[in-house]
């Protein structure tokens, strides 16, 4: 009885591992960004530059910058 349970468990685990794609293959796929997501990514990069130039900090400054960047 126990042998059957162990055999069934091992068979299930083997099948699950065989069917699932490798983790590295999932990581290699690059996700497509929507237009809004790409714009947010670009603005975040601009924020890093702006932050380095002006030495501003805080959520309020970030929010104000992002709002202006996303509008324009």
N, CA, C and O atoms as a Maestro MAE file, in Angstrom:
{
 s_m_m2io_version
 :::
 2.0.0
}

f_m_ct {
 s_m_title
 :::
 protein
 m_atom[288] {
  # First column is atom index #
  i_m_mmod_type
  r_m_x_coord
  r_m_y_coord
  r_m_z_coord
  i_m_residue_number
  s_m_chain_name
  s_m_pdb_residue_name
  s_m_pdb_atom_name
  i_m_atomic_number
  :::
  1 25 0.833 -1.195 0.000 1 A "UNK " " N  " 7
  2 3 0.000 0.000 0.000 1 A "UNK " " CA " 6
  3 2 0.872 1.251 0.000 1 A "UNK " " C  " 6
  4 15 0.648 2.164 -0.795 1 A "UNK " " O  " 8
  5 25 1.858 1.297 0.881 2 A "UNK " " N  " 7
  6 3 2.724 2.465 0.975 2 A "UNK " " CA " 6
  7 2 3.552 2.598 -0.296 2 A "UNK " " C  " 6
  8 15 3.813 3.710 -0.754 2 A "UNK " " O  " 8
  9 25 3.966 1.472 -0.867 3 A "UNK " " N  " 7
  10 3 4.736 1.510 -2.110 3 A "UNK " " CA " 6
  11 2 3.926 2.157 -3.224 3 A "UNK " " C  " 6
  12 15 4.474 2.918 -4.022 3 A "UNK " " O  " 8
  13 25 2.645 1.869 -3.292 4 A "UNK " " N  " 7
  14 3 1.777 2.462 -4.319 4 A "UNK " " CA " 6
  15 2 1.676 3.975 -4.138 4 A "UNK " " C  " 6
  16 15 1.718 4.733 -5.107 4 A "UNK " " O  " 8
  17 25 1.543 4.397 -2.898 5 A "UNK " " N  " 7
  18 3 1.439 5.829 -2.609 5 A "UNK " " CA " 6
  19 2 2.733 6.545 -2.987 5 A "UNK " " C  " 6
  20 15 2.705 7.608 -3.606 5 A "UNK " " O  " 8
  21 25 3.865 5.953 -2.609 6 A "UNK " " N  " 7
  22 3 5.163 6.541 -2.934 6 A "UNK " " CA " 6
  23 2 5.354 6.564 -4.448 6 A "UNK " " C  " 6
  24 15 5.816 7.564 -4.998 6 A "UNK " " O  " 8
  25 25 5.005 5.481 -5.117 7 A "UNK " " N  " 7
  26 3 5.145 5.416 -6.575 7 A "UNK " " CA " 6
  27 2 4.250 6.452 -7.252 7 A "UNK " " C  " 6
  28 15 4.677 7.110 -8.201 7 A "UNK " " O  " 8
  29 25 3.052 6.599 -6.788 8 A "UNK " " N  " 7
  30 3 2.130 7.582 -7.368 8 A "UNK " " CA " 6
  31 2 2.634 9.001 -7.132 8 A "UNK " " C  " 6
  32 15 2.545 9.850 -8.020 8 A "UNK " " O  " 8
  33 25 3.155 9.257 -5.956 9 A "UNK " " N  " 7
  34 3 3.694 10.586 -5.641 9 A "UNK " " CA " 6
  35 2 4.896 10.906 -6.511 9 A "UNK " " C  " 6
  36 15 5.005 12.010 -7.045 9 A "UNK " " O  " 8
  37 25 5.796 9.947 -6.655 10 A "UNK " " N  " 7
  38 3 6.973 10.153 -7.503 10 A "UNK " " CA " 6
  39 2 6.582 10.347 -8.965 10 A "UNK " " C  " 6
  40 15 7.155 11.193 -9.652 10 A "UNK " " O  " 8
  41 25 5.626 9.584 -9.437 11 A "UNK " " N  " 7
  42 3 5.177 9.718 -10.824 11 A "UNK " " CA " 6
  43 2 4.553 11.093 -11.052 11 A "UNK " " C  " 6
  44 15 4.795 11.725 -12.080 11 A "UNK " " O  " 8
  45 25 3.760 11.549 -10.105 12 A "UNK " " N  " 7
  46 3 3.141 12.868 -10.221 12 A "UNK " " CA " 6
  47 2 4.196 13.969 -10.222 12 A "UNK " " C  " 6
  48 15 4.116 14.906 -11.016 12 A "UNK " " O  " 8
  49 25 5.174 13.860 -9.343 13 A "UNK " " N  " 7
  50 3 6.241 14.863 -9.278 13 A "UNK " " CA " 6
  51 2 7.056 14.864 -10.568 13 A "UNK " " C  " 6
  52 15 7.417 15.929 -11.071 13 A "UNK " " O  " 8
  53 25 7.345 13.692 -11.103 14 A "UNK " " N  " 7
  54 3 8.112 13.594 -12.340 14 A "UNK " " CA " 6
  55 2 7.345 14.225 -13.500 14 A "UNK " " C  " 6
  56 15 7.923 14.971 -14.290 14 A "UNK " " O  " 8
  57 25 6.064 13.936 -13.607 15 A "UNK " " N  " 7
  58 3 5.257 14.504 -14.687 15 A "UNK " " CA " 6
  59 2 5.142 16.020 -14.564 15 A "UNK " " C  " 6
  60 15 5.191 16.733 -15.566 15 A "UNK " " O  " 8
  61 25 4.991 16.500 -13.358 16 A "UNK " " N  " 7
  62 3 4.895 17.946 -13.152 16 A "UNK " " CA " 6
  63 2 6.188 18.634 -13.557 16 A "UNK " " C  " 6
  64 15 6.161 19.708 -14.159 16 A "UNK " " O  " 8
  65 25 7.313 18.024 -13.232 17 A "UNK " " N  " 7
  66 3 8.614 18.601 -13.595 17 A "UNK " " CA " 6
  67 2 8.844 18.528 -15.096 17 A "UNK " " C  " 6
  68 15 9.447 19.432 -15.675 17 A "UNK " " O  " 8
  69 25 8.373 17.466 -15.731 18 A "UNK " " N  " 7
  70 3 8.570 17.296 -17.168 18 A "UNK " " CA " 6
  71 2 7.701 18.263 -17.966 18 A "UNK " " C  " 6
  72 15 8.117 18.720 -19.031 18 A "UNK " " O  " 8
  73 25 6.514 18.582 -17.480 19 A "UNK " " N  " 7
  74 3 5.582 19.447 -18.197 19 A "UNK " " CA " 6
  75 2 5.919 20.920 -18.017 19 A "UNK " " C  " 6
  76 15 5.751 21.704 -18.950 19 A "UNK " " O  " 8
  77 25 6.389 21.312 -16.840 20 A "UNK " " N  " 7
  78 3 6.677 22.718 -16.541 20 A "UNK " " CA " 6
  79 2 7.906 23.179 -17.326 20 A "UNK " " C  " 6
  80 15 8.911 22.468 -17.367 20 A "UNK " " O  " 8
  81 25 7.839 24.358 -17.947 21 A "UNK " " N  " 7
  82 3 9.020 24.864 -18.657 21 A "UNK " " CA " 6
  83 2 10.098 25.264 -17.661 21 A "UNK " " C  " 6
  84 15 9.788 25.620 -16.524 21 A "UNK " " O  " 8
  85 25 11.341 25.212 -18.068 22 A "UNK " " N  " 7
  86 3 12.416 25.606 -17.161 22 A "UNK " " CA " 6
  87 2 12.281 27.067 -16.734 22 A "UNK " " C  " 6
  88 15 11.771 27.899 -17.484 22 A "UNK " " O  " 8
  89 25 12.738 27.362 -15.539 23 A "UNK " " N  " 7
  90 3 12.640 28.721 -15.005 23 A "UNK " " CA " 6
  91 2 13.416 29.694 -15.880 23 A "UNK " " C  " 6
  92 15 12.956 30.810 -16.121 23 A "UNK " " O  " 8
  93 25 14.580 29.288 -16.357 24 A "UNK " " N  " 7
  94 3 15.396 30.192 -17.169 24 A "UNK " " CA " 6
  95 2 14.689 30.568 -18.465 24 A "UNK " " C  " 6
  96 15 14.860 31.684 -18.956 24 A "UNK " " O  " 8
  97 25 13.897 29.657 -19.028 25 A "UNK " " N  " 7
  98 3 13.157 29.972 -20.248 25 A "UNK " " CA " 6
  99 2 12.080 31.011 -19.968 25 A "UNK " " C  " 6
  100 15 11.801 31.860 -20.815 25 A "UNK " " O  " 8
  101 25 11.477 30.951 -18.794 26 A "UNK " " N  " 7
  102 3 10.459 31.933 -18.447 26 A "UNK " " CA " 6
  103 2 11.084 33.299 -18.227 26 A "UNK " " C  " 6
  104 15 10.486 34.315 -18.580 26 A "UNK " " O  " 8
  105 25 12.284 33.339 -17.648 27 A "UNK " " N  " 7
  106 3 12.952 34.603 -17.378 27 A "UNK " " CA " 6
  107 2 13.475 35.241 -18.660 27 A "UNK " " C  " 6
  108 15 13.575 36.465 -18.744 27 A "UNK " " O  " 8
  109 25 13.810 34.426 -19.657 28 A "UNK " " N  " 7
  110 3 14.358 34.951 -20.900 28 A "UNK " " CA " 6
  111 2 13.317 35.693 -21.722 28 A "UNK " " C  " 6
  112 15 13.657 36.582 -22.502 28 A "UNK " " O  " 8
  113 25 12.066 35.338 -21.552 29 A "UNK " " N  " 7
  114 3 11.008 36.010 -22.312 29 A "UNK " " CA " 6
  115 2 10.863 37.435 -21.794 29 A "UNK " " C  " 6
  116 15 10.651 37.659 -20.602 29 A "UNK " " O  " 8
  117 25 10.980 38.382 -22.698 30 A "UNK " " N  " 7
  118 3 10.826 39.773 -22.299 30 A "UNK " " CA " 6
  119 2 9.369 40.164 -22.477 30 A "UNK " " C  " 6
  120 15 8.767 39.919 -23.522 30 A "UNK " " O  " 8
  121 25 8.823 40.765 -21.456 31 A "UNK " " N  " 7
  122 3 7.419 41.157 -21.511 31 A "UNK " " CA " 6
  123 2 7.273 42.400 -22.369 31 A "UNK " " C  " 6
  124 15 8.113 43.299 -22.331 31 A "UNK " " O  " 8
  125 25 6.210 42.442 -23.135 32 A "UNK " " N  " 7
  126 3 5.898 43.617 -23.927 32 A "UNK " " CA " 6
  127 2 5.241 44.640 -23.016 32 A "UNK " " C  " 6
  128 15 4.327 44.316 -22.257 32 A "UNK " " O  " 8
  129 25 5.713 45.873 -23.097 33 A "UNK " " N  " 7
  130 3 5.146 46.943 -22.284 33 A "UNK " " CA " 6
  131 2 4.099 47.686 -23.093 33 A "UNK " " C  " 6
  132 15 4.237 47.865 -24.303 33 A "UNK " " O  " 8
  133 25 3.049 48.115 -22.403 34 A "UNK " " N  " 7
  134 3 2.065 48.960 -23.067 34 A "UNK " " CA " 6
  135 2 2.668 50.350 -23.234 34 A "UNK " " C  " 6
  136 15 3.727 50.639 -22.676 34 A "UNK " " O  " 8
  137 25 2.011 51.199 -23.986 35 A "UNK " " N  " 7
  138 3 2.506 52.554 -24.190 35 A "UNK " " CA " 6
  139 2 2.648 53.317 -22.883 35 A "UNK " " C  " 6
  140 15 3.635 54.020 -22.667 35 A "UNK " " O  " 8
  141 25 1.659 53.175 -22.016 36 A "UNK " " N  " 7
  142 3 1.692 53.865 -20.723 36 A "UNK " " CA " 6
  143 2 2.823 53.333 -19.853 36 A "UNK " " C  " 6
  144 15 3.508 54.109 -19.185 36 A "UNK " " O  " 8
  145 25 3.024 52.024 -19.852 37 A "UNK " " N  " 7
  146 3 4.090 51.440 -19.052 37 A "UNK " " CA " 6
  147 2 5.465 51.898 -19.548 37 A "UNK " " C  " 6
  148 15 6.364 52.167 -18.751 37 A "UNK " " O  " 8
  149 25 5.616 51.982 -20.872 38 A "UNK " " N  " 7
  150 3 6.884 52.436 -21.437 38 A "UNK " " CA " 6
  151 2 7.135 53.894 -21.069 38 A "UNK " " C  " 6
  152 15 8.262 54.280 -20.759 38 A "UNK " " O  " 8
  153 25 6.071 54.705 -21.105 39 A "UNK " " N  " 7
  154 3 6.205 56.114 -20.749 39 A "UNK " " CA " 6
  155 2 6.599 56.258 -19.276 39 A "UNK " " C  " 6
  156 15 7.431 57.099 -18.935 39 A "UNK " " O  " 8
  157 25 6.006 55.445 -18.411 40 A "UNK " " N  " 7
  158 3 6.349 55.488 -16.989 40 A "UNK " " CA " 6
  159 2 7.802 55.063 -16.780 40 A "UNK " " C  " 6
  160 15 8.506 55.639 -15.950 40 A "UNK " " O  " 8
  161 25 8.246 54.069 -17.522 41 A "UNK " " N  " 7
  162 3 9.635 53.617 -17.409 41 A "UNK " " CA " 6
  163 2 10.590 54.726 -17.851 41 A "UNK " " C  " 6
  164 15 11.609 54.971 -17.204 41 A "UNK " " O  " 8
  165 25 10.256 55.391 -18.954 42 A "UNK " " N  " 7
  166 3 11.093 56.489 -19.442 42 A "UNK " " CA " 6
  167 2 11.141 57.636 -18.436 42 A "UNK " " C  " 6
  168 15 12.202 58.208 -18.184 42 A "UNK " " O  " 8
  169 25 9.988 57.966 -17.865 43 A "UNK " " N  " 7
  170 3 9.939 59.047 -16.876 43 A "UNK " " CA " 6
  171 2 10.726 58.675 -15.620 43 A "UNK " " C  " 6
  172 15 11.357 59.539 -15.010 43 A "UNK " " O  " 8
  173 25 10.698 57.416 -15.231 44 A "UNK " " N  " 7
  174 3 11.465 56.983 -14.061 44 A "UNK " " CA " 6
  175 2 12.964 57.155 -14.319 44 A "UNK " " C  " 6
  176 15 13.713 57.548 -13.425 44 A "UNK " " O  " 8
  177 25 13.391 56.858 -15.544 45 A "UNK " " N  " 7
  178 3 14.804 57.067 -15.892 45 A "UNK " " CA " 6
  179 2 15.144 58.556 -15.875 45 A "UNK " " C  " 6
  180 15 16.217 58.945 -15.413 45 A "UNK " " O  " 8
  181 25 14.237 59.381 -16.375 46 A "UNK " " N  " 7
  182 3 14.459 60.830 -16.354 46 A "UNK " " CA " 6
  183 2 14.513 61.337 -14.914 46 A "UNK " " C  " 6
  184 15 15.276 62.250 -14.600 46 A "UNK " " O  " 8
  185 25 13.694 60.736 -14.038 47 A "UNK " " N  " 7
  186 3 13.677 61.139 -12.627 47 A "UNK " " CA " 6
  187 2 15.038 60.899 -11.986 47 A "UNK " " C  " 6
  188 15 15.509 61.717 -11.195 47 A "UNK " " O  " 8
  189 25 15.669 59.782 -12.324 48 A "UNK " " N  " 7
  190 3 16.992 59.493 -11.770 48 A "UNK " " CA " 6
  191 2 17.985 60.580 -12.158 48 A "UNK " " C  " 6
  192 15 18.791 61.020 -11.339 48 A "UNK " " O  " 8
  193 25 17.919 61.011 -13.420 49 A "UNK " " N  " 7
  194 3 18.813 62.075 -13.880 49 A "UNK " " CA " 6
  195 2 18.499 63.391 -13.170 49 A "UNK " " C  " 6
  196 15 19.402 64.089 -12.709 49 A "UNK " " O  " 8
  197 25 17.209 63.721 -13.087 50 A "UNK " " N  " 7
  198 3 16.768 64.966 -12.449 50 A "UNK " " CA " 6
  199 2 17.169 64.982 -10.971 50 A "UNK " " C  " 6
  200 15 17.619 65.999 -10.445 50 A "UNK " " O  " 8
  201 25 16.996 63.846 -10.325 51 A "UNK " " N  " 7
  202 3 17.322 63.730 -8.902 51 A "UNK " " CA " 6
  203 2 18.823 63.951 -8.674 51 A "UNK " " C  " 6
  204 15 19.221 64.598 -7.706 51 A "UNK " " O  " 8
  205 25 19.644 63.409 -9.571 52 A "UNK " " N  " 7
  206 3 21.091 63.581 -9.445 52 A "UNK " " CA " 6
  207 2 21.502 65.032 -9.686 52 A "UNK " " C  " 6
  208 15 22.403 65.538 -9.017 52 A "UNK " " O  " 8
  209 25 20.855 65.700 -10.630 53 A "UNK " " N  " 7
  210 3 21.203 67.085 -10.963 53 A "UNK " " CA " 6
  211 2 20.797 68.054 -9.858 53 A "UNK " " C  " 6
  212 15 21.589 68.896 -9.434 53 A "UNK " " O  " 8
  213 25 19.552 67.924 -9.396 54 A "UNK " " N  " 7
  214 3 19.003 68.915 -8.474 54 A "UNK " " CA " 6
  215 2 19.089 68.502 -7.010 54 A "UNK " " C  " 6
  216 15 18.837 69.317 -6.123 54 A "UNK " " O  " 8
  217 25 19.442 67.237 -6.744 55 A "UNK " " N  " 7
  218 3 19.572 66.732 -5.390 55 A "UNK " " CA " 6
  219 2 18.268 66.877 -4.586 55 A "UNK " " C  " 6
  220 15 18.288 67.208 -3.400 55 A "UNK " " O  " 8
  221 25 17.137 66.623 -5.259 56 A "UNK " " N  " 7
  222 3 15.843 66.674 -4.575 56 A "UNK " " CA " 6
  223 2 15.539 65.307 -3.996 56 A "UNK " " C  " 6
  224 15 16.049 64.290 -4.466 56 A "UNK " " O  " 8
  225 25 14.695 65.293 -2.962 57 A "UNK " " N  " 7
  226 3 14.318 64.045 -2.303 57 A "UNK " " CA " 6
  227 2 12.840 64.083 -1.969 57 A "UNK " " C  " 6
  228 15 12.219 65.146 -1.957 57 A "UNK " " O  " 8
  229 25 12.297 62.940 -1.706 58 A "UNK " " N  " 7
  230 3 10.952 62.853 -1.172 58 A "UNK " " CA " 6
  231 2 9.889 62.476 -2.172 58 A "UNK " " C  " 6
  232 15 10.037 62.640 -3.383 58 A "UNK " " O  " 8
  233 25 8.810 61.965 -1.615 59 A "UNK " " N  " 7
  234 3 7.666 61.524 -2.401 59 A "UNK " " CA " 6
  235 2 6.995 62.676 -3.133 59 A "UNK " " C  " 6
  236 15 6.556 62.533 -4.275 59 A "UNK " " O  " 8
  237 25 6.923 63.806 -2.468 60 A "UNK " " N  " 7
  238 3 6.230 64.953 -3.065 60 A "UNK " " CA " 6
  239 2 6.944 65.409 -4.334 60 A "UNK " " C  " 6
  240 15 6.296 65.665 -5.349 60 A "UNK " " O  " 8
  241 25 8.256 65.511 -4.285 61 A "UNK " " N  " 7
  242 3 9.031 65.926 -5.459 61 A "UNK " " CA " 6
  243 2 8.918 64.889 -6.570 61 A "UNK " " C  " 6
  244 15 8.803 65.237 -7.745 61 A "UNK " " O  " 8
  245 25 8.950 63.617 -6.191 62 A "UNK " " N  " 7
  246 3 8.826 62.539 -7.167 62 A "UNK " " CA " 6
  247 2 7.458 62.596 -7.840 62 A "UNK " " C  " 6
  248 15 7.361 62.503 -9.064 62 A "UNK " " O  " 8
  249 25 6.411 62.748 -7.048 63 A "UNK " " N  " 7
  250 3 5.055 62.799 -7.590 63 A "UNK " " CA " 6
  251 2 4.862 63.978 -8.525 63 A "UNK " " C  " 6
  252 15 4.242 63.847 -9.580 63 A "UNK " " O  " 8
  253 25 5.386 65.116 -8.141 64 A "UNK " " N  " 7
  254 3 5.259 66.316 -8.974 64 A "UNK " " CA " 6
  255 2 6.016 66.133 -10.300 64 A "UNK " " C  " 6
  256 15 5.516 66.497 -11.364 64 A "UNK " " O  " 8
  257 25 7.205 65.572 -10.219 65 A "UNK " " N  " 7
  258 3 7.990 65.338 -11.429 65 A "UNK " " CA " 6
  259 2 7.298 64.347 -12.354 65 A "UNK " " C  " 6
  260 15 7.167 64.591 -13.553 65 A "UNK " " O  " 8
  261 25 6.856 63.225 -11.786 66 A "UNK " " N  " 7
  262 3 6.220 62.188 -12.603 66 A "UNK " " CA " 6
  263 2 4.936 62.692 -13.228 66 A "UNK " " C  " 6
  264 15 4.636 62.373 -14.379 66 A "UNK " " O  " 8
  265 25 4.181 63.471 -12.485 67 A "UNK " " N  " 7
  266 3 2.932 64.020 -13.023 67 A "UNK " " CA " 6
  267 2 3.212 64.876 -14.251 67 A "UNK " " C  " 6
  268 15 2.561 64.734 -15.286 67 A "UNK " " O  " 8
  269 25 4.179 65.757 -14.121 68 A "UNK " " N  " 7
  270 3 4.539 66.613 -15.254 68 A "UNK " " CA " 6
  271 2 5.101 65.824 -16.412 68 A "UNK " " C  " 6
  272 15 4.785 66.107 -17.568 68 A "UNK " " O  " 8
  273 25 5.921 64.849 -16.124 69 A "UNK " " N  " 7
  274 3 6.551 64.047 -17.176 69 A "UNK " " CA " 6
  275 2 5.499 63.228 -17.935 69 A "UNK " " C  " 6
  276 15 5.537 63.155 -19.163 69 A "UNK " " O  " 8
  277 25 4.581 62.625 -17.221 70 A "UNK " " N  " 7
  278 3 3.569 61.776 -17.867 70 A "UNK " " CA " 6
  279 2 2.574 62.606 -18.682 70 A "UNK " " C  " 6
  280 15 2.019 62.115 -19.664 70 A "UNK " " O  " 8
  281 25 2.349 63.846 -18.285 71 A "UNK " " N  " 7
  282 3 1.439 64.706 -19.046 71 A "UNK " " CA " 6
  283 2 2.066 65.166 -20.347 71 A "UNK " " C  " 6
  284 15 1.393 65.278 -21.372 71 A "UNK " " O  " 8
  285 25 3.362 65.431 -20.294 72 A "UNK " " N  " 7
  286 3 4.024 66.018 -21.449 72 A "UNK " " CA " 6
  287 2 4.753 65.063 -22.256 72 A "UNK " " C  " 6
  288 15 5.356 65.438 -23.261 72 A "UNK " " O  " 8
  :::
 }
 m_bond[287] {
  # First column is bond index #
  i_m_from
  i_m_to
  i_m_order
  :::
  1 1 2 1
  2 2 3 1
  3 3 4 2
  4 3 5 1
  5 5 6 1
  6 6 7 1
  7 7 8 2
  8 7 9 1
  9 9 10 1
  10 10 11 1
  11 11 12 2
  12 11 13 1
  13 13 14 1
  14 14 15 1
  15 15 16 2
  16 15 17 1
  17 17 18 1
  18 18 19 1
  19 19 20 2
  20 19 21 1
  21 21 22 1
  22 22 23 1
  23 23 24 2
  24 23 25 1
  25 25 26 1
  26 26 27 1
  27 27 28 2
  28 27 29 1
  29 29 30 1
  30 30 31 1
  31 31 32 2
  32 31 33 1
  33 33 34 1
  34 34 35 1
  35 35 36 2
  36 35 37 1
  37 37 38 1
  38 38 39 1
  39 39 40 2
  40 39 41 1
  41 41 42 1
  42 42 43 1
  43 43 44 2
  44 43 45 1
  45 45 46 1
  46 46 47 1
  47 47 48 2
  48 47 49 1
  49 49 50 1
  50 50 51 1
  51 51 52 2
  52 51 53 1
  53 53 54 1
  54 54 55 1
  55 55 56 2
  56 55 57 1
  57 57 58 1
  58 58 59 1
  59 59 60 2
  60 59 61 1
  61 61 62 1
  62 62 63 1
  63 63 64 2
  64 63 65 1
  65 65 66 1
  66 66 67 1
  67 67 68 2
  68 67 69 1
  69 69 70 1
  70 70 71 1
  71 71 72 2
  72 71 73 1
  73 73 74 1
  74 74 75 1
  75 75 76 2
  76 75 77 1
  77 77 78 1
  78 78 79 1
  79 79 80 2
  80 79 81 1
  81 81 82 1
  82 82 83 1
  83 83 84 2
  84 83 85 1
  85 85 86 1
  86 86 87 1
  87 87 88 2
  88 87 89 1
  89 89 90 1
  90 90 91 1
  91 91 92 2
  92 91 93 1
  93 93 94 1
  94 94 95 1
  95 95 96 2
  96 95 97 1
  97 97 98 1
  98 98 99 1
  99 99 100 2
  100 99 101 1
  101 101 102 1
  102 102 103 1
  103 103 104 2
  104 103 105 1
  105 105 106 1
  106 106 107 1
  107 107 108 2
  108 107 109 1
  109 109 110 1
  110 110 111 1
  111 111 112 2
  112 111 113 1
  113 113 114 1
  114 114 115 1
  115 115 116 2
  116 115 117 1
  117 117 118 1
  118 118 119 1
  119 119 120 2
  120 119 121 1
  121 121 122 1
  122 122 123 1
  123 123 124 2
  124 123 125 1
  125 125 126 1
  126 126 127 1
  127 127 128 2
  128 127 129 1
  129 129 130 1
  130 130 131 1
  131 131 132 2
  132 131 133 1
  133 133 134 1
  134 134 135 1
  135 135 136 2
  136 135 137 1
  137 137 138 1
  138 138 139 1
  139 139 140 2
  140 139 141 1
  141 141 142 1
  142 142 143 1
  143 143 144 2
  144 143 145 1
  145 145 146 1
  146 146 147 1
  147 147 148 2
  148 147 149 1
  149 149 150 1
  150 150 151 1
  151 151 152 2
  152 151 153 1
  153 153 154 1
  154 154 155 1
  155 155 156 2
  156 155 157 1
  157 157 158 1
  158 158 159 1
  159 159 160 2
  160 159 161 1
  161 161 162 1
  162 162 163 1
  163 163 164 2
  164 163 165 1
  165 165 166 1
  166 166 167 1
  167 167 168 2
  168 167 169 1
  169 169 170 1
  170 170 171 1
  171 171 172 2
  172 171 173 1
  173 173 174 1
  174 174 175 1
  175 175 176 2
  176 175 177 1
  177 177 178 1
  178 178 179 1
  179 179 180 2
  180 179 181 1
  181 181 182 1
  182 182 183 1
  183 183 184 2
  184 183 185 1
  185 185 186 1
  186 186 187 1
  187 187 188 2
  188 187 189 1
  189 189 190 1
  190 190 191 1
  191 191 192 2
  192 191 193 1
  193 193 194 1
  194 194 195 1
  195 195 196 2
  196 195 197 1
  197 197 198 1
  198 198 199 1
  199 199 200 2
  200 199 201 1
  201 201 202 1
  202 202 203 1
  203 203 204 2
  204 203 205 1
  205 205 206 1
  206 206 207 1
  207 207 208 2
  208 207 209 1
  209 209 210 1
  210 210 211 1
  211 211 212 2
  212 211 213 1
  213 213 214 1
  214 214 215 1
  215 215 216 2
  216 215 217 1
  217 217 218 1
  218 218 219 1
  219 219 220 2
  220 219 221 1
  221 221 222 1
  222 222 223 1
  223 223 224 2
  224 223 225 1
  225 225 226 1
  226 226 227 1
  227 227 228 2
  228 227 229 1
  229 229 230 1
  230 230 231 1
  231 231 232 2
  232 231 233 1
  233 233 234 1
  234 234 235 1
  235 235 236 2
  236 235 237 1
  237 237 238 1
  238 238 239 1
  239 239 240 2
  240 239 241 1
  241 241 242 1
  242 242 243 1
  243 243 244 2
  244 243 245 1
  245 245 246 1
  246 246 247 1
  247 247 248 2
  248 247 249 1
  249 249 250 1
  250 250 251 1
  251 251 252 2
  252 251 253 1
  253 253 254 1
  254 254 255 1
  255 255 256 2
  256 255 257 1
  257 257 258 1
  258 258 259 1
  259 259 260 2
  260 259 261 1
  261 261 262 1
  262 262 263 1
  263 263 264 2
  264 263 265 1
  265 265 266 1
  266 266 267 1
  267 267 268 2
  268 267 269 1
  269 269 270 1
  270 270 271 1
  271 271 272 2
  272 271 273 1
  273 273 274 1
  274 274 275 1
  275 275 276 2
  276 275 277 1
  277 277 278 1
  278 278 279 1
  279 279 280 2
  280 279 281 1
  281 281 282 1
  282 282 283 1
  283 283 284 2
  284 283 285 1
  285 285 286 1
  286 286 287 1
  287 287 288 2
  :::
 }
}
